[in-house]
Amino acid sequence: MGESKGLHFIHLNVRSFLPKLDEIRILARKTKTATIGITETWLDHIVTDSKIHVDDYSVLRNDRNRQGGGVCVFIREDLAFNPRSDLKQGVLEVVWTEILLQKTVPILVEVC
């Protein structure tokens, strides 16, 4: 793949994250995208961040249960970011974060 300028963002509705973890790791390695937003993770508190680790990425999560729902966002580790839990309202399954870049306003990212 050729190098392209700018930030790239990916969203996936995976309908159960764990069986697709290897594919997501390959996608992250090949694309080096800024963020990977994932909906329908079907994760709960028993699944630790270390179990879903993707090399060179940090993860923010909002889980529901192993039968449905849940969201997360993987953020490339070379990017500064600020989780924005203050933007969460009600029971909506959402993760907010700001991507912090030099010489520009923050980029607000939401996965819902």
N, C-alpha and C positions, 0 to 999 in steps of 0.2 A: 504494500500500500504506500502511496506517495504521501509525503508530508503536506498537510494543509494548515493554513493559519486559522487562528481563532479558537474558540472553545466549542466543543461538541458535546451534546447531551443525548442520552438514550433513555427511553422509557420502555419497560417490558411488563406485560401482565402475564405472570408465570403460572398462576393456578397451582401453587405448591412449589416453593422455592427449593427445598432440599434435593429432590430428584434432578433438578436442573443446575445444581451448583457447579459442576464441572464445565458445563457449556457457558455459564456466566463468567467463570474464570478465564476461559479461552477468549470470549468476546472482549473482556476487559484488557487482556494482554495484547490482543491484536489491534484494538481500536485506540487504546489509551485515552478514551473519552474523559471529559471533565467529570461528569456524573453519570451514574446509572440509577435511574429511578425504577423501583420495582413495586408493583401492586399485586394483591392477592398472594402474599408471601406464605400464608398459612403457618406462621411461626408463633410460638408462645415463649414465655419466660424460661422454659426448660432448655431451649436451644440458645446456647451462648454465642456471643459475637465471635469468639475464637473458632467455633464450629463452622461458621459461615464466612470465615476470613477470605478475602480476595487480596492477593499480593498488590501492594502499592496503593491500596484504597482504605479509607476509614469508612465506618458505617454508622448511620443514624437510623433508629427503628421506632415503629409504633405498631406493636403486635396486637392481634386479637386472640386467635386460638388455632389449633391444628386442623380445624374443619373449615376454615374460611377467613377471608379478610386479611388485614395487616398490610403495612407498607414499610419500605425502607429506601434509603438512598445511599449509594456508595459514592464517595467523593475522593478524587485522586489526591494522594497524600502530599504532593508538591504544591497544592493549592491551599491557601489559608481560608478558613471558613469559620462562621459563627452560627452555631445552632440557634434557632429562634423559637423556642418553646413558648415564648410570650404571645405568639400569633395563633396558637391553637385555641379553638373555641368549641365548646360542647363536646359531643361524643364522636365527632367526625374523625376518622382515621386519617391522619395527615402528619407529614414531617416537613418542617420549614427550615431552611438554612440560607445564609448569605455567603456567597463566594466573594472573597475580598481580593481585589486586584489593585495593583499600583496605578495611580493616576486616573482612576475612574471610580464611579459610584459602585457600591456593592451590587451584585446580581442576586436577586431573590429567587430561590428555587423552592418549589412546593411539589410534593408527591402526595396525592390524595386518592 
